[in-house]
Amino acid sequence: MKKFLMIICAAIFLLTGCGEVREVKADVMPPPDPIEEKLNSMTLEEKIGQMVMIGVYGTELNDDIIFSLNNFHFGGIIFYDRNLENVAQAEKFANDIEAAASQKVPLFFSIDEEGGRVARGRNFLEAAPSQESIGFEGDPEIAKYWAKHNAQILKSIGVNINFAPVADVGSRDTRSFGDDALLVAQFVDAAAHGYEEENFLYTLKHFPGIGKSKIDPHQEISNVEDSREILDAEDLPPFKKIIREHDNSKFMVMVGHLKYDAIDPINSASLSPAIMTGLLRNELGFSGVVITDDLEMGAIKNHTDLPTLGVKMILAGGDIALVCHNYESQQIVYNSILAAVKRGEISEARINESVRRILRMKAHL
C-alpha cells in the first residue's frame, strides 16, 4: 500500500510540473456576435424585406406606406422630390416612417444627391456643383468638401445614405469627374473620405462603369463592346481603388443595367453572376452590400419579367433590389423572392449571406 501511494504521489508530482500547482481554467466562450444574434432573431419574411429598397409617394406617412412596411418588411426607402418640401417636413417624414416600420433594425433612407442636375430638394437644399465641374477644377479636395456638404445637408432631413459619388468614367451627362480613369479615381477617393469623415454612408455607381453607354438606361439597354483589357484600364480603376483602400461596410456598390460583351454578353450587369460574383466579389474582393439600379428602368424591365428580376439578382450575387416607383412592382419582387426560397431555388443560407452584409452596414447607423 505504501509503495502504491508513493507511485501516485510521483505521478502527481510529474503532472503538476515538478510540484507547481497549476490553475485549471474553464474554457472562455467568445462574446456573442451581435450581427448573428440579430440575424437569428429575424423571420424569413423579415430577411427578404431587408433585400428590397422602395420608393414611396406623398410627403407624410400614409396608409400605403404603412401597409408596405408592415406586410413586406422593406428595409429601405429612397426619397425623391415628390417626397420633399422642406427640412422640417422631410425629417419628420423619415422619423414617422421609421417609427411606423417598427423593425428590428434601422431603415436605410437613401437619395440621389450627386450635384449638378441630379440633386433633390434643390429649392431648400444647396446643391453641389456637378461632378464634371468639380473635376474641371483639378483639385480632389473640392470633391471631398462637397461630399462633406452633402452628408451634412442629408443628415438634416433624415437621410442616412447617399447614392453618390458617381464612379463612372467619361459619361456625357456631366455626372462624371472626368475622362481619365486614374484622375476620376482620385476624385472618387476624396469624396469617399469626405463622407467617411462625416460618418455618412455612400454608394459607388454604376458598376462596372456606364461611361460608354450609348443609350439612356432609363429607356433601353446598351451594350459595351470593349475588351476586358480596355474595361480594366478605362472603367474599373475608381471602383478598384475604393474597394481596396476603404472599409467595405461603409459604402454600397450600385450595379448598372448595361451589358458588357467581354464579361457576359447575355445578362445585364445587374443580373450577371460573372459581373457581380466573378468580377466584383471574387476578383476585386468587395465584401459589402451590392444594390441594383432601379429595376423599373427600361433597360431591364423591357427584357426580363418582373417576377424573375429579384430572383435573378440574388442568384447573380446581389444583395438589395431597388424598386423606385410602383407599389405593385415592389410587392411582386418581394413575393417572387419569397416564393423562390420556399421552393428551394434560393437557399436561406444565400439569403443570410446578403442580410449579414446589410446588417453589418446598418450597424454604422
Secondary structure, DSSP 8 states (H G I E B T S, - for coil): -HHHHHHHHHHHHHHTTTT--------------HHHHHHHTS-HHHHHHHTEEEE--SSS--HHHHHHHHHH---EEE--GGG-S-HHHHHHHHHHHHHHH--SS--EEEE---BTTB-S-TTTS-----HHHHHHHT-HHHHHHHHHHHHHHHHTTT--EE---B--SS-SSS-SS-S-HHHHHHHHHHHHHHHHHTT-BEEEEEET--TT-SS-TTT---EE---HHHHHHHTSHHHHHHHHHS-GGGEEEEE-S-EETTTBSSS-GGG-HIIIIIIIIIIT---SEEEES-TTSHHHHTTS-HHHHHHHHHHHT--BEEE-S-HHHHHHHHHHHHHHHHTTSS-HHHHHHHHHHHHHHHTT-
